[in-house]
Amino acid sequence: MKHTRLTFAAFVVLMVGLGSSDSLRGIFSPVFSSHFALSATQLGLIVTVSYIGNLVFLLVGGNVIERFEKKKALLALTGIWMAALAVFAFTDNYYLLLAGMFCAMGASTLLNTTLNLVTPLLFASSPAFFVNLLFFTQGIGTSGSQSLLGRYATDIGFWHKTNLVLLALGAAAVLLLAFSTVPGPRADGPHPAKRQSGVLKNRAALPLVFVFGFYFIAEHGVMNWLVAYATSGLGMEQAKASNYLAVFFGGVMLGRLVLSPLVDRLGILKSMGVFGSLSAVLYIAGVVGGAAAMPLWAASGFFLSILYPTLVMSIRLFFPHGQVAGAAGTIISVASLFDILFNVGFGRLVDTLGYGVSIYVLPLAMAAFIITFLAFSRGHGKEQQKN
């Protein structure tokens, strides 16, 4: 039990750091633009490189880490993440910034996914509660950094100092991990490339790619476009629109804390069906109803909160133990292409058709997510194990 607490403490420290690190790109965008004299295209390349990092690390790394003990894999990934933080802290070059973003976001996403898969092995009696609690702590890092750093992120010097603080947090996580016992032995057997081929042959792989892909569009669409739609499409004041976004992500944080015990009681797939349906109803009604229904859209974050971590947990229901990390990496990386294509195309759609029509892509994605998931879960019959 002592080792379990120490291991989970290491995970918590790491997730707070990852949550904070992931939010810095948006917070410091104006600083990057001014300091490096970036065009809009060059500033946008920072986001694009981050997504490519996610794609590469998940697609390749998810299968590679199966060949190593999970503790060694976590330490190696944390080392890559910290190396990127060191680049941010000690260099002052746009191209090194891009390289750092590739490694930082890629390692962060793969760490996030790996922790999601390892945590249930620590807490067999209530895995969903602790997975969602872990994501709650990540939310503290994300929202806390947005609230605190947003006030002081005025120059490149503060960017360097912020990454030094995150480096110290990463060092604390490494120290805790070094004395922890992380479950999940190295997977012996086929080469990672062969195991990846086995993942793609599994009949659950393709439906899960679509489930994750539609979900990414729905959730990330809120983060990237709710304020722009509310202000430019509905004529709402910036402060009011930002409040709705804050309520949405506040609901995500609160929901992970409040709803996670219910996931353990209901089981993974049933929880996804219940809370996914509730969030879809509020989400779709909130968009279709226009300005008057914006509170419903914001409130959907509460039920949407547990969907992603629980969805990642569900992968282990459909793949052999030795394939789970590789399956998660492959499925999430391929699904992230939905996200990339959406972000490339949605802006052009707005320029062509306006927000009034274009915004319906989001509720359509949410509807496609829940319909695809329900069809997929029913097609696989009863849940093999309740957790």
Contacts in CASP RR format, 6 or more apart in sequence:
PFRMAT RR
TARGET T0000
AUTHOR 0000-0000-0000
METHOD contacts of the structure
MODEL  1
MKHTRLTFAAFVVLMVGLGSSDSLRGIFSPVFSSHFALSATQLGLIVTVS
YIGNLVFLLVGGNVIERFEKKKALLALTGIWMAALAVFAFTDNYYLLLAG
MFCAMGASTLLNTTLNLVTPLLFASSPAFFVNLLFFTQGIGTSGSQSLLG
RYATDIGFWHKTNLVLLALGAAAVLLLAFSTVPGPRADGPHPAKRQSGVL
KNRAALPLVFVFGFYFIAEHGVMNWLVAYATSGLGMEQAKASNYLAVFFG
GVMLGRLVLSPLVDRLGILKSMGVFGSLSAVLYIAGVVGGAAAMPLWAAS
GFFLSILYPTLVMSIRLFFPHGQVAGAAGTIISVASLFDILFNVGFGRLV
DTLGYGVSIYVLPLAMAAFIITFLAFSRGHGKEQQKN
3 180 0 8 1.000
3 181 0 8 1.000
4 122 0 8 1.000
4 123 0 8 1.000
4 181 0 8 1.000
6 176 0 8 1.000
6 179 0 8 1.000
6 180 0 8 1.000
6 181 0 8 1.000
7 122 0 8 1.000
7 176 0 8 1.000
7 177 0 8 1.000
7 180 0 8 1.000
7 181 0 8 1.000
7 182 0 8 1.000
8 119 0 8 1.000
8 122 0 8 1.000
8 130 0 8 1.000
8 134 0 8 1.000
9 176 0 8 1.000
10 173 0 8 1.000
10 176 0 8 1.000
10 177 0 8 1.000
10 180 0 8 1.000
11 115 0 8 1.000
11 118 0 8 1.000
11 119 0 8 1.000
11 134 0 8 1.000
12 134 0 8 1.000
12 137 0 8 1.000
13 169 0 8 1.000
13 170 0 8 1.000
13 172 0 8 1.000
13 173 0 8 1.000
13 176 0 8 1.000
14 78 0 8 1.000
14 111 0 8 1.000
14 115 0 8 1.000
14 170 0 8 1.000
14 173 0 8 1.000
14 177 0 8 1.000
15 112 0 8 1.000
15 115 0 8 1.000
15 134 0 8 1.000
15 135 0 8 1.000
15 137 0 8 1.000
15 138 0 8 1.000
15 141 0 8 1.000
16 137 0 8 1.000
16 138 0 8 1.000
16 140 0 8 1.000
16 141 0 8 1.000
16 169 0 8 1.000
17 141 0 8 1.000
17 166 0 8 1.000
17 169 0 8 1.000
17 170 0 8 1.000
17 173 0 8 1.000
18 81 0 8 1.000
18 108 0 8 1.000
18 111 0 8 1.000
18 112 0 8 1.000
18 138 0 8 1.000
19 108 0 8 1.000
19 138 0 8 1.000
19 139 0 8 1.000
19 141 0 8 1.000
19 142 0 8 1.000
19 145 0 8 1.000
20 141 0 8 1.000
20 142 0 8 1.000
20 144 0 8 1.000
20 145 0 8 1.000
20 166 0 8 1.000
20 169 0 8 1.000
21 81 0 8 1.000
21 85 0 8 1.000
21 104 0 8 1.000
21 108 0 8 1.000
21 166 0 8 1.000
22 105 0 8 1.000
22 108 0 8 1.000
22 142 0 8 1.000
23 141 0 8 1.000
23 142 0 8 1.000
23 145 0 8 1.000
23 146 0 8 1.000
23 149 0 8 1.000
24 145 0 8 1.000
24 149 0 8 1.000
24 159 0 8 1.000
24 162 0 8 1.000
24 163 0 8 1.000
25 46 0 8 1.000
25 47 0 8 1.000
25 50 0 8 1.000
25 101 0 8 1.000
25 105 0 8 1.000
27 145 0 8 1.000
27 146 0 8 1.000
27 149 0 8 1.000
27 150 0 8 1.000
27 153 0 8 1.000
28 153 0 8 1.000
28 159 0 8 1.000
29 43 0 8 1.000
29 46 0 8 1.000
30 153 0 8 1.000
31 153 0 8 1.000
31 154 0 8 1.000
31 155 0 8 1.000
31 156 0 8 1.000
31 158 0 8 1.000
31 159 0 8 1.000
32 38 0 8 1.000
32 43 0 8 1.000
32 46 0 8 1.000
32 94 0 8 1.000
32 97 0 8 1.000
33 43 0 8 1.000
35 155 0 8 1.000
35 156 0 8 1.000
36 42 0 8 1.000
36 94 0 8 1.000
36 97 0 8 1.000
38 94 0 8 1.000
42 94 0 8 1.000
45 98 0 8 1.000
46 97 0 8 1.000
46 98 0 8 1.000
46 101 0 8 1.000
47 343 0 8 1.000
48 340 0 8 1.000
49 98 0 8 1.000
49 101 0 8 1.000
49 102 0 8 1.000
50 101 0 8 1.000
50 102 0 8 1.000
50 104 0 8 1.000
50 105 0 8 1.000
50 106 0 8 1.000
51 105 0 8 1.000
51 336 0 8 1.000
51 339 0 8 1.000
51 340 0 8 1.000
51 343 0 8 1.000
52 102 0 8 1.000
53 101 0 8 1.000
53 102 0 8 1.000
53 103 0 8 1.000
53 105 0 8 1.000
53 106 0 8 1.000
53 109 0 8 1.000
54 105 0 8 1.000
54 106 0 8 1.000
54 109 0 8 1.000
54 333 0 8 1.000
54 336 0 8 1.000
55 333 0 8 1.000
55 336 0 8 1.000
55 337 0 8 1.000
55 340 0 8 1.000
56 102 0 8 1.000
56 106 0 8 1.000
56 333 0 8 1.000
57 106 0 8 1.000
57 107 0 8 1.000
57 109 0 8 1.000
57 110 0 8 1.000
57 333 0 8 1.000
58 106 0 8 1.000
58 109 0 8 1.000
58 110 0 8 1.000
58 113 0 8 1.000
58 328 0 8 1.000
58 329 0 8 1.000
58 330 0 8 1.000
58 332 0 8 1.000
58 333 0 8 1.000
58 336 0 8 1.000
59 329 0 8 1.000
59 330 0 8 1.000
59 333 0 8 1.000
59 334 0 8 1.000
61 110 0 8 1.000
61 326 0 8 1.000
61 329 0 8 1.000
62 110 0 8 1.000
62 113 0 8 1.000
62 114 0 8 1.000
62 325 0 8 1.000
62 326 0 8 1.000
62 328 0 8 1.000
62 329 0 8 1.000
62 330 0 8 1.000
63 192 0 8 1.000
63 193 0 8 1.000
63 195 0 8 1.000
63 196 0 8 1.000
63 325 0 8 1.000
63 326 0 8 1.000
63 329 0 8 1.000
63 330 0 8 1.000
64 192 0 8 1.000
65 73 0 8 1.000
65 77 0 8 1.000
65 110 0 8 1.000
65 114 0 8 1.000
65 325 0 8 1.000
65 326 0 8 1.000
66 186 0 8 1.000
66 187 0 8 1.000
66 192 0 8 1.000
66 195 0 8 1.000
66 322 0 8 1.000
66 323 0 8 1.000
66 325 0 8 1.000
66 326 0 8 1.000
67 186 0 8 1.000
67 187 0 8 1.000
67 192 0 8 1.000
68 76 0 8 1.000
68 186 0 8 1.000
69 182 0 8 1.000
69 184 0 8 1.000
69 185 0 8 1.000
69 186 0 8 1.000
70 114 0 8 1.000
70 118 0 8 1.000
70 182 0 8 1.000
70 183 0 8 1.000
70 184 0 8 1.000
70 185 0 8 1.000
71 177 0 8 1.000
71 180 0 8 1.000
71 181 0 8 1.000
71 182 0 8 1.000
73 114 0 8 1.000
74 111 0 8 1.000
74 114 0 8 1.000
74 115 0 8 1.000
74 118 0 8 1.000
74 177 0 8 1.000
74 182 0 8 1.000
75 174 0 8 1.000
75 177 0 8 1.000
75 178 0 8 1.000
77 107 0 8 1.000
77 110 0 8 1.000
77 111 0 8 1.000
77 114 0 8 1.000
78 107 0 8 1.000
78 111 0 8 1.000
78 170 0 8 1.000
78 173 0 8 1.000
78 174 0 8 1.000
78 177 0 8 1.000
79 107 0 8 1.000
79 174 0 8 1.000
80 103 0 8 1.000
80 107 0 8 1.000
81 103 0 8 1.000
81 104 0 8 1.000
81 107 0 8 1.000
81 108 0 8 1.000
81 111 0 8 1.000
81 170 0 8 1.000
82 167 0 8 1.000
82 170 0 8 1.000
82 171 0 8 1.000
82 174 0 8 1.000
83 103 0 8 1.000
84 100 0 8 1.000
84 101 0 8 1.000
84 103 0 8 1.000
84 104 0 8 1.000
84 107 0 8 1.000
85 104 0 8 1.000
85 163 0 8 1.000
85 166 0 8 1.000
85 167 0 8 1.000
85 170 0 8 1.000
86 163 0 8 1.000
86 167 0 8 1.000
87 96 0 8 1.000
87 97 0 8 1.000
87 99 0 8 1.000
87 100 0 8 1.000
87 103 0 8 1.000
88 97 0 8 1.000
88 100 0 8 1.000
88 104 0 8 1.000
88 159 0 8 1.000
88 160 0 8 1.000
88 163 0 8 1.000
89 160 0 8 1.000
89 161 0 8 1.000
89 163 0 8 1.000
89 164 0 8 1.000
89 167 0 8 1.000
90 160 0 8 1.000
91 97 0 8 1.000
92 156 0 8 1.000
109 332 0 8 1.000
110 329 0 8 1.000
112 138 0 8 1.000
113 312 0 8 1.000
113 325 0 8 1.000
113 328 0 8 1.000
113 329 0 8 1.000
113 332 0 8 1.000
114 325 0 8 1.000
115 134 0 8 1.000
116 131 0 8 1.000
116 134 0 8 1.000
116 135 0 8 1.000
116 309 0 8 1.000
116 312 0 8 1.000
116 313 0 8 1.000
116 328 0 8 1.000
117 312 0 8 1.000
117 313 0 8 1.000
117 315 0 8 1.000
117 316 0 8 1.000
117 324 0 8 1.000
117 325 0 8 1.000
117 328 0 8 1.000
118 182 0 8 1.000
118 183 0 8 1.000
118 184 0 8 1.000
119 127 0 8 1.000
119 130 0 8 1.000
119 131 0 8 1.000
119 134 0 8 1.000
120 127 0 8 1.000
120 128 0 8 1.000
120 130 0 8 1.000
120 131 0 8 1.000
120 313 0 8 1.000
120 316 0 8 1.000
120 387 0 8 1.000
121 183 0 8 1.000
121 184 0 8 1.000
122 130 0 8 1.000
122 183 0 8 1.000
123 129 0 8 1.000
123 130 0 8 1.000
124 387 0 8 1.000
125 264 0 8 1.000
126 261 0 8 1.000
126 264 0 8 1.000
127 264 0 8 1.000
127 313 0 8 1.000
127 387 0 8 1.000
128 260 0 8 1.000
128 261 0 8 1.000
128 263 0 8 1.000
128 264 0 8 1.000
128 267 0 8 1.000
128 268 0 8 1.000
128 271 0 8 1.000
128 306 0 8 1.000
128 309 0 8 1.000
128 310 0 8 1.000
128 313 0 8 1.000
128 387 0 8 1.000
129 260 0 8 1.000
129 261 0 8 1.000
129 263 0 8 1.000
129 264 0 8 1.000
130 260 0 8 1.000
131 260 0 8 1.000
131 309 0 8 1.000
131 310 0 8 1.000
131 313 0 8 1.000
132 255 0 8 1.000
132 256 0 8 1.000
132 257 0 8 1.000
132 259 0 8 1.000
132 260 0 8 1.000
132 263 0 8 1.000
132 305 0 8 1.000
132 306 0 8 1.000
132 309 0 8 1.000
132 310 0 8 1.000
133 256 0 8 1.000
133 257 0 8 1.000
133 260 0 8 1.000
134 309 0 8 1.000
135 256 0 8 1.000
135 308 0 8 1.000
135 309 0 8 1.000
136 253 0 8 1.000
136 256 0 8 1.000
136 257 0 8 1.000
136 260 0 8 1.000
139 252 0 8 1.000
139 253 0 8 1.000
140 253 0 8 1.000
143 249 0 8 1.000
143 250 0 8 1.000
143 253 0 8 1.000
149 158 0 8 1.000
149 162 0 8 1.000
152 158 0 8 1.000
153 159 0 8 1.000
153 162 0 8 1.000
187 195 0 8 1.000
187 321 0 8 1.000
187 322 0 8 1.000
189 195 0 8 1.000
192 326 0 8 1.000
195 322 0 8 1.000
195 323 0 8 1.000
195 326 0 8 1.000
196 326 0 8 1.000
196 330 0 8 1.000
198 323 0 8 1.000
199 205 0 8 1.000
199 319 0 8 1.000
199 323 0 8 1.000
199 326 0 8 1.000
199 327 0 8 1.000
199 330 0 8 1.000
199 331 0 8 1.000
200 330 0 8 1.000
202 318 0 8 1.000
202 319 0 8 1.000
202 323 0 8 1.000
202 327 0 8 1.000
204 318 0 8 1.000
204 319 0 8 1.000
204 376 0 8 1.000
204 380 0 8 1.000
205 327 0 8 1.000
205 330 0 8 1.000
205 331 0 8 1.000
207 372 0 8 1.000
207 375 0 8 1.000
207 376 0 8 1.000
208 315 0 8 1.000
208 318 0 8 1.000
208 331 0 8 1.000
208 335 0 8 1.000
208 376 0 8 1.000
209 331 0 8 1.000
209 334 0 8 1.000
209 335 0 8 1.000
210 335 0 8 1.000
210 368 0 8 1.000
210 372 0 8 1.000
211 311 0 8 1.000
211 335 0 8 1.000
211 369 0 8 1.000
211 372 0 8 1.000
211 373 0 8 1.000
211 376 0 8 1.000
212 311 0 8 1.000
212 331 0 8 1.000
212 332 0 8 1.000
212 335 0 8 1.000
212 338 0 8 1.000
213 335 0 8 1.000
213 336 0 8 1.000
213 338 0 8 1.000
213 339 0 8 1.000
213 369 0 8 1.000
214 338 0 8 1.000
214 365 0 8 1.000
214 366 0 8 1.000
214 368 0 8 1.000
214 369 0 8 1.000
214 372 0 8 1.000
215 307 0 8 1.000
215 308 0 8 1.000
215 311 0 8 1.000
215 335 0 8 1.000
215 369 0 8 1.000
216 335 0 8 1.000
216 336 0 8 1.000
216 338 0 8 1.000
216 339 0 8 1.000
216 342 0 8 1.000
217 338 0 8 1.000
217 339 0 8 1.000
217 342 0 8 1.000
217 361 0 8 1.000
217 362 0 8 1.000
217 365 0 8 1.000
218 283 0 8 1.000
218 362 0 8 1.000
218 365 0 8 1.000
218 366 0 8 1.000
218 369 0 8 1.000
219 304 0 8 1.000
219 307 0 8 1.000
219 308 0 8 1.000
220 339 0 8 1.000
220 342 0 8 1.000
220 343 0 8 1.000
221 342 0 8 1.000
221 346 0 8 1.000
221 362 0 8 1.000
222 245 0 8 1.000
222 248 0 8 1.000
222 297 0 8 1.000
222 362 0 8 1.000
223 245 0 8 1.000
223 249 0 8 1.000
224 343 0 8 1.000
225 346 0 8 1.000
225 359 0 8 1.000
225 362 0 8 1.000
226 241 0 8 1.000
226 244 0 8 1.000
226 245 0 8 1.000
226 248 0 8 1.000
226 297 0 8 1.000
227 238 0 8 1.000
227 241 0 8 1.000
227 242 0 8 1.000
227 244 0 8 1.000
227 245 0 8 1.000
228 355 0 8 1.000
229 355 0 8 1.000
229 356 0 8 1.000
229 359 0 8 1.000
230 236 0 8 1.000
230 240 0 8 1.000
230 241 0 8 1.000
230 244 0 8 1.000
230 291 0 8 1.000
230 294 0 8 1.000
231 237 0 8 1.000
231 238 0 8 1.000
231 241 0 8 1.000
232 355 0 8 1.000
233 354 0 8 1.000
233 355 0 8 1.000
233 356 0 8 1.000
233 359 0 8 1.000
234 290 0 8 1.000
234 291 0 8 1.000
234 294 0 8 1.000
234 355 0 8 1.000
235 291 0 8 1.000
236 291 0 8 1.000
236 294 0 8 1.000
244 294 0 8 1.000
244 295 0 8 1.000
244 297 0 8 1.000
244 298 0 8 1.000
245 298 0 8 1.000
247 295 0 8 1.000
247 298 0 8 1.000
247 299 0 8 1.000
248 297 0 8 1.000
248 298 0 8 1.000
248 299 0 8 1.000
248 300 0 8 1.000
248 301 0 8 1.000
249 301 0 8 1.000
250 301 0 8 1.000
251 299 0 8 1.000
251 301 0 8 1.000
251 302 0 8 1.000
251 305 0 8 1.000
252 301 0 8 1.000
252 302 0 8 1.000
252 304 0 8 1.000
252 305 0 8 1.000
253 305 0 8 1.000
254 302 0 8 1.000
254 305 0 8 1.000
255 301 0 8 1.000
255 302 0 8 1.000
255 303 0 8 1.000
255 305 0 8 1.000
255 306 0 8 1.000
256 305 0 8 1.000
256 306 0 8 1.000
256 309 0 8 1.000
259 275 0 8 1.000
259 302 0 8 1.000
259 303 0 8 1.000
259 305 0 8 1.000
259 306 0 8 1.000
260 306 0 8 1.000
262 271 0 8 1.000
263 271 0 8 1.000
263 306 0 8 1.000
263 310 0 8 1.000
264 387 0 8 1.000
266 274 0 8 1.000
267 383 0 8 1.000
267 386 0 8 1.000
267 387 0 8 1.000
268 310 0 8 1.000
268 313 0 8 1.000
268 314 0 8 1.000
268 317 0 8 1.000
268 383 0 8 1.000
268 386 0 8 1.000
268 387 0 8 1.000
269 314 0 8 1.000
269 317 0 8 1.000
269 377 0 8 1.000
269 383 0 8 1.000
270 383 0 8 1.000
271 306 0 8 1.000
271 310 0 8 1.000
272 307 0 8 1.000
272 310 0 8 1.000
272 311 0 8 1.000
272 314 0 8 1.000
272 373 0 8 1.000
272 377 0 8 1.000
273 370 0 8 1.000
273 373 0 8 1.000
273 374 0 8 1.000
273 377 0 8 1.000
275 303 0 8 1.000
275 304 0 8 1.000
275 306 0 8 1.000
275 307 0 8 1.000
276 303 0 8 1.000
276 304 0 8 1.000
276 307 0 8 1.000
276 370 0 8 1.000
276 373 0 8 1.000
277 370 0 8 1.000
277 374 0 8 1.000
278 303 0 8 1.000
279 300 0 8 1.000
279 301 0 8 1.000
279 302 0 8 1.000
279 303 0 8 1.000
279 304 0 8 1.000
279 307 0 8 1.000
279 366 0 8 1.000
280 300 0 8 1.000
280 366 0 8 1.000
280 367 0 8 1.000
280 369 0 8 1.000
280 370 0 8 1.000
282 296 0 8 1.000
282 297 0 8 1.000
282 299 0 8 1.000
282 300 0 8 1.000
282 301 0 8 1.000
282 303 0 8 1.000
283 296 0 8 1.000
283 297 0 8 1.000
283 300 0 8 1.000
283 301 0 8 1.000
283 304 0 8 1.000
283 362 0 8 1.000
283 363 0 8 1.000
283 366 0 8 1.000
284 363 0 8 1.000
284 366 0 8 1.000
284 367 0 8 1.000
285 293 0 8 1.000
285 296 0 8 1.000
285 297 0 8 1.000
286 293 0 8 1.000
286 294 0 8 1.000
286 295 0 8 1.000
286 296 0 8 1.000
286 297 0 8 1.000
286 300 0 8 1.000
286 363 0 8 1.000
287 293 0 8 1.000
287 297 0 8 1.000
287 359 0 8 1.000
287 360 0 8 1.000
287 362 0 8 1.000
287 363 0 8 1.000
288 360 0 8 1.000
288 363 0 8 1.000
289 296 0 8 1.000
312 328 0 8 1.000
312 332 0 8 1.000
315 324 0 8 1.000
315 327 0 8 1.000
315 328 0 8 1.000
315 331 0 8 1.000
316 324 0 8 1.000
317 383 0 8 1.000
317 384 0 8 1.000
317 385 0 8 1.000
318 327 0 8 1.000
318 380 0 8 1.000
319 327 0 8 1.000
342 361 0 8 1.000
342 365 0 8 1.000
346 358 0 8 1.000
346 361 0 8 1.000
347 358 0 8 1.000
349 358 0 8 1.000
349 361 0 8 1.000
350 358 0 8 1.000
END
